[in-house]
Amino acid sequence: MIICVCKSVSDRKIRAAIADGAASFDELQFEFGVALCCGKCEESVRDVMAQSGVCASRCGVQQRELAQPVPLMFYERKAA
């Protein structure tokens, strides 16, 4: 499965790098360029790392849970 669409990095590549000794997110980021473009894959990369036993603490990723939706505000612009 493709984890990073921007750089075409699959979970297999990440697992292979971990098996070859990559032990941190920074190493994976340097090797593959993951999470450098849009950043949407960072949590998925860290999940693969956790599943591989590299980082049991999920490498510092915190789940974002919104109890309430963020209010959307509109401002009226007045002519000068």
Secondary structure as a PSIPRED ss2 file (coil, helix, strand):
# PSIPRED VFORMAT (PSIPRED V4.0)

   1 M C   1.000  0.000  0.000
   2 I E   0.000  0.000  1.000
   3 I E   0.000  0.000  1.000
   4 C E   0.000  0.000  1.000
   5 V C   1.000  0.000  0.000
   6 C C   1.000  0.000  0.000
   7 K C   1.000  0.000  0.000
   8 S C   1.000  0.000  0.000
   9 V E   0.000  0.000  1.000
  10 S E   0.000  0.000  1.000
  11 D H   0.000  1.000  0.000
  12 R H   0.000  1.000  0.000
  13 K H   0.000  1.000  0.000
  14 I H   0.000  1.000  0.000
  15 R H   0.000  1.000  0.000
  16 A H   0.000  1.000  0.000
  17 A H   0.000  1.000  0.000
  18 I H   0.000  1.000  0.000
  19 A H   0.000  1.000  0.000
  20 D C   1.000  0.000  0.000
  21 G C   1.000  0.000  0.000
  22 A C   1.000  0.000  0.000
  23 A C   1.000  0.000  0.000
  24 S C   1.000  0.000  0.000
  25 F H   0.000  1.000  0.000
  26 D H   0.000  1.000  0.000
  27 E H   0.000  1.000  0.000
  28 L H   0.000  1.000  0.000
  29 Q H   0.000  1.000  0.000
  30 F H   0.000  1.000  0.000
  31 E H   0.000  1.000  0.000
  32 F H   0.000  1.000  0.000
  33 G C   1.000  0.000  0.000
  34 V C   1.000  0.000  0.000
  35 A C   1.000  0.000  0.000
  36 L C   1.000  0.000  0.000
  37 C C   1.000  0.000  0.000
  38 C C   1.000  0.000  0.000
  39 G C   1.000  0.000  0.000
  40 K C   1.000  0.000  0.000
  41 C C   1.000  0.000  0.000
  42 E H   0.000  1.000  0.000
  43 E H   0.000  1.000  0.000
  44 S H   0.000  1.000  0.000
  45 V H   0.000  1.000  0.000
  46 R H   0.000  1.000  0.000
  47 D H   0.000  1.000  0.000
  48 V H   0.000  1.000  0.000
  49 M H   0.000  1.000  0.000
  50 A H   0.000  1.000  0.000
  51 Q H   0.000  1.000  0.000
  52 S C   1.000  0.000  0.000
  53 G C   1.000  0.000  0.000
  54 V C   1.000  0.000  0.000
  55 C C   1.000  0.000  0.000
  56 A C   1.000  0.000  0.000
  57 S C   1.000  0.000  0.000
  58 R H   0.000  1.000  0.000
  59 C H   0.000  1.000  0.000
  60 G H   0.000  1.000  0.000
  61 V C   1.000  0.000  0.000
  62 Q C   1.000  0.000  0.000
  63 Q C   1.000  0.000  0.000
  64 R C   1.000  0.000  0.000
  65 E C   1.000  0.000  0.000
  66 L C   1.000  0.000  0.000
  67 A C   1.000  0.000  0.000
  68 Q C   1.000  0.000  0.000
  69 P C   1.000  0.000  0.000
  70 V C   1.000  0.000  0.000
  71 P C   1.000  0.000  0.000
  72 L C   1.000  0.000  0.000
  73 M C   1.000  0.000  0.000
  74 F C   1.000  0.000  0.000
  75 Y C   1.000  0.000  0.000
  76 E C   1.000  0.000  0.000
  77 R C   1.000  0.000  0.000
  78 K C   1.000  0.000  0.000
  79 A C   1.000  0.000  0.000
  80 A C   1.000  0.000  0.000
